[in-house]
Amino acid sequence: MSSEGKFIVQRRFRLAKDSGEAGGDPVTWAELADHPVVVVLGEPGAGKSTELEREAERTGGAFLSIREFLLPVGQEAWSGPLFLDGLDEVRASGGDRFSVLRQVVRKLVDLDRPQVRLSCRAADWFGELDRGDLAQAYSADEIRIVEIQPLRDKDIERSSRRPASVNPLRF
């Protein structure tokens, strides 16, 4: 999906504290670009999937659902960072909720530890347990857990004054 003709708001994130709560100064994708692993947490409808898809497009990465990623086919077409969406959705579909991320990590190891961005609802992120699973493949300082921040009033105001060429139905 091309972003041509779309109004793009640069979303901001806050680094998660050990408790899983967000804190510190807001950061952008540019400030997270060099980190091998970024996990984006947020509430339902906060824009996690949209952000991952947009950033995959911008960086030439591959945007996949966790379900797609875990299929045994298709990996030869992946290039650039992997943007893996919906850890919470796979966990909610039944089975062992803890094994899903372990399966993802095993596949990332098989792919020689590529740069990866994951999304998950904040309520379905298992904190240090999930961080520990990621640490089986990536060192602790390579992993960033962030929470997507709500749109700021000035972002909303700016979007309401969008250029006439922007289709509001595609925003």
N, C-alpha and C positions, 0 to 999 in steps of 0.2 A: 504494500500500500504506500503510495507516494504522499509526502507531506505537502506537495505543491498545492497552493490555493487554500491551505489550512492555516488557521491562526494557532500558533504554538506558544504555550506558556511554559517558560522554563521552571520546572518544578524543583523544589528544594527538599532536602532530607535532613534529619538530625541523627547523629550517631547514637546508637543504643548504648545505654549503660549496662553493666553486668546484670542488673535487675531486669533488663528487657525494656525499661522505659527509655524514651528518647531524651537526649540532653545535649548541651553544648551549642555551639554556633551552627547555623544551618550550612549545609554543603550542597554542591551541585554535582551533576554527572562529571563535569570536567575535573572536579577535585577527587573523584572516586576512580577515574579512568585507569590509573596505574595499579590499582589493587586487583589481585587475581580473583578474589571472591567478594561479591557484594550481595547481601541478602536484603531485599526490600520488603519491609513489613508495613502493614496498614490495615485499616478497617475495610469492610466490604464497600465497594464503590468509590474508594479513595483515589483510584487512578493507577494502581500498580501495573495492571496488564497493559494499559495504554502507554504508560511510561516505558515499560520494557520493550514493547513493540516499536515505539518511536525511536528509542535509543539504538535498538538493533538495526533499524533502517539507517540511522545516521552514521553508525560505525561500520556497516557492512557485515554485521553479525547475523547469526541465525536465531530467529524467534520461534520457540517450540513450546508446546505444553509439556509438562512433566510426562504425561502419558505418551506423547509422541517420542520424546527423548528415550524412554525406556523400551520402545519397540526395537527389535533386533535389526531393523533395516533403515536406510536413509542417511547414515552418518557420513558417507562419502561426499555428500553434497554440502556439508557444513563447513563454513569458513568464518574466520574472525571469532569474536567472543560468542559464547552461547548465552542466550537469554531464555531461561527456563521458567515458565509461568505456571502457577497454580499448585504448589506443593500441598496446600490446604485442601484443594479439591480432590486430589488423589487420596489423601488421608481420610477424607470424609466418605469415600466410596466403599469403605469396609476393609476388612482384613487387618493386618498388623500395622497400626498407624506409625509405629517406630521404624519399621523396615524400609519404608519408601525412600527416605533420605539415604539410608545405607546403600540401597540399590543404585541411586543416583551417583553417590560417591564412588562406588565400584566402577561404574561406567566412565566417570570422569577420569579415574586412574587409568583405565584401559585406553582412553583417548589422550593419554600423556598430560593430564592435568591442565586442560585449557582454561583460559580466562572465562569465568562464568558469573552470571547474575541470576539470582533466584527470587521469585516472589512468593509470599505466604501471608495469609491473614495473621495479624498479630496474635490473636487468640489461639491459633493453631501452631505457633512456633514454640518448640519445647525448650527454649532457652539454652542453658549450658549443655543439655543432652544433644541438641541439634548441632551446636557449635562444636562439641566433641566429635560428632560424626564427620563434620567437615574437616576437622583437624587430623583425621586419619589420612587425608590426602594433601592438605595445605597447612602450612604453619599458622599458628595463632595470629601472628602479625600480618598475614596475608588476607585475613578474613575481616570484612567490615559488615556489621549489621546496622542497617539504617531504617528509620521510619519515615515514610513519605509524609510530608507536611500538607495541611490543607492549603488551598489557594488563599493567597492574601487578598485583602480588600482591594489593593491597587491592581492586582492581577485581574480580578473580576471586573473592576472598573475599566481597565484597559481593553479587556476582551469585549466589553459592551460597546466600545468605540472602535470596533474592528473596521478594517478597510472594506469598502463596498464590494471588492472582489472576493471576499471571504463568504462562503456559503454557510449560514448559521446552522443548517441541518447537518453539515459535515464537521462542525466544530465539536 
